[in-house]
């Protein structure tokens, strides 16, 4: 579980229990994200103008998706 879930909370154990209660919803959300918001393919149109800007956008999208999935994946400590 990412530490961001505990920032600003005094009682870390109570917060951990609260966040773990979201597990079912997070699992459903992860399934929706993985099915409907697929990782985008790399831009390979190197001859096209601004291909590098489109590749940056793809990289940022993919990283954001990965970050969200990692955040909602509640693994054992």
Kinemage of the C-alpha trace (Angstrom):
@kinemage 1
@onewidth
@group {chain A} dominant
@subgroup {mainchain}
@vectorlist {calphas} color= white
{ca unk a 1} P 0.000 0.000 0.000
{ca unk a 2} L 1.368 3.386 -0.972
{ca unk a 3} L 2.307 5.736 1.851
{ca unk a 4} L 0.280 8.537 0.282
{ca unk a 5} L -2.795 6.926 1.856
{ca unk a 6} L -1.448 7.815 5.324
{ca unk a 7} L -0.321 11.409 4.828
{ca unk a 8} L -1.953 13.722 7.336
{ca unk a 9} L -3.380 10.925 9.479
{ca unk a 10} L -2.273 10.424 13.067
{ca unk a 11} L -3.722 6.934 13.536
{ca unk a 12} L -2.044 5.025 10.718
{ca unk a 13} L -3.549 1.657 11.691
{ca unk a 14} L -7.097 3.041 11.633
{ca unk a 15} L -6.401 4.652 8.257
{ca unk a 16} L -4.932 1.404 6.921
{ca unk a 17} L -8.084 -0.451 7.975
{ca unk a 18} L -10.263 2.211 6.340
{ca unk a 19} L -8.340 2.088 3.043
{ca unk a 20} L -8.381 -1.723 3.021
{ca unk a 21} L -12.182 -1.528 3.225
{ca unk a 22} L -12.059 0.019 -0.270
{ca unk a 23} L -10.417 -3.106 -1.745
{ca unk a 24} L -13.491 -4.395 -3.587
{ca unk a 25} L -14.171 -1.020 -5.195
{ca unk a 26} L -10.507 -0.615 -6.140
{ca unk a 27} L -10.443 -4.070 -7.741
{ca unk a 28} L -13.512 -3.187 -9.809
{ca unk a 29} L -11.988 0.148 -10.778
{ca unk a 30} L -8.727 -1.535 -11.811
{ca unk a 31} L -10.679 -3.911 -14.069
{ca unk a 32} L -12.513 -0.993 -15.688
{ca unk a 33} L -9.269 0.910 -16.214
{ca unk a 34} L -7.468 -2.098 -17.676
{ca unk a 35} L -10.343 -2.928 -20.057
{ca unk a 36} L -11.381 0.566 -21.151
{ca unk a 37} L -8.280 2.716 -20.794
{ca unk a 38} L -5.651 0.634 -22.487
{ca unk a 39} L -1.998 1.572 -22.675
{ca unk a 40} L -1.393 3.557 -25.850
{ca unk a 41} L 1.087 2.388 -28.459
{ca unk a 42} L 4.294 4.280 -29.187
{ca unk a 43} L 4.271 6.858 -31.970
{ca unk a 44} L 6.416 5.598 -34.833
{ca unk a 45} L 5.696 8.296 -37.419
{ca unk a 46} L 9.198 9.724 -37.204
{ca unk a 47} L 8.854 11.524 -40.519
{ca unk a 48} L 5.723 13.409 -39.446
{ca unk a 49} L 6.035 16.886 -37.934
{ca unk a 50} L 5.790 16.987 -34.136
{ca unk a 51} L 5.928 13.203 -33.753
{ca unk a 52} L 7.979 13.707 -30.596
{ca unk a 53} L 5.209 15.796 -29.005
{ca unk a 54} L 2.681 13.071 -29.725
{ca unk a 55} L 5.080 10.520 -28.207
{ca unk a 56} L 5.429 12.660 -25.087
{ca unk a 57} L 1.634 12.746 -24.761
{ca unk a 58} L 1.465 8.949 -25.100
{ca unk a 59} L 4.194 8.523 -22.477
{ca unk a 60} L 2.414 10.833 -20.050
{ca unk a 61} L -0.925 9.075 -20.574
{ca unk a 62} L 0.622 5.660 -20.022
{ca unk a 63} L 2.476 6.808 -16.893
{ca unk a 64} L -0.664 8.371 -15.422
{ca unk a 65} L -2.617 5.178 -16.007
{ca unk a 66} L 0.181 3.145 -14.409
{ca unk a 67} L 0.339 5.507 -11.401
{ca unk a 68} L -3.400 5.265 -10.776
{ca unk a 69} L -3.396 1.468 -11.017
{ca unk a 70} L -0.440 1.270 -8.620
{ca unk a 71} L -2.208 3.602 -6.177
{ca unk a 72} L -5.368 1.511 -6.035
{ca unk a 73} L -3.514 -1.803 -5.849
{ca unk a 74} L -3.462 -2.511 -2.124
{ca unk a 75} L -0.718 -5.047 -1.620
{ca unk a 76} L 0.353 -6.427 1.737
{ca unk a 77} L 2.898 -4.369 3.631
